[in-house]
Structure formats: structure tokens, C-alpha cells
Amino acid sequence: MHIPGTDEAFREFVRQRHAVFALTAASLLAVILSLGALLAIQMLLPPV
């Protein structure tokens, strides 16, 4: 039994999931990069 419109709704749902996943991955990547930059700066700077 196939209800018309479910396919489109499911596709929209998947699209939203992908958008959320992309945003989450981007923010995680930004956090990791900033942490790595902080670590690199601390290692490059001579100890005070």
C-alpha cells in the first residue's frame, strides 16, 4: 500500500538530516581545528 506524497516527505526528511549532519560535522571540525591551533601555538611559543 503506497500513499502518495510519502516518498517526497521522506526525501525532504533525508535532506534535512543531511543538512543537520553537515552543520554538526562543520562545527566539530572547527572546534578540532581551533584546539589544534591552540596546541600548536603553545608548543611553538617558548615556555615563559
BELNOR-V93682 format. One line per field, one symbol per residue. ss: DSSP state (@ for helix, = for strand, . for the rest). phi: phi as a letter, one per 40 degrees, with the letter a starting at -180 (. if undefined). Layout:
# BELNOR-V93682
ss=???
phi=???
This chain:
# BELNOR-V93682
ss=.....@@@@@@@@@@@@@@@@@@@@@@@@@@@@@@@@@@@@@@@....
phi=.bcchcccccccccccdccccccccccccccccccccccccccccccc
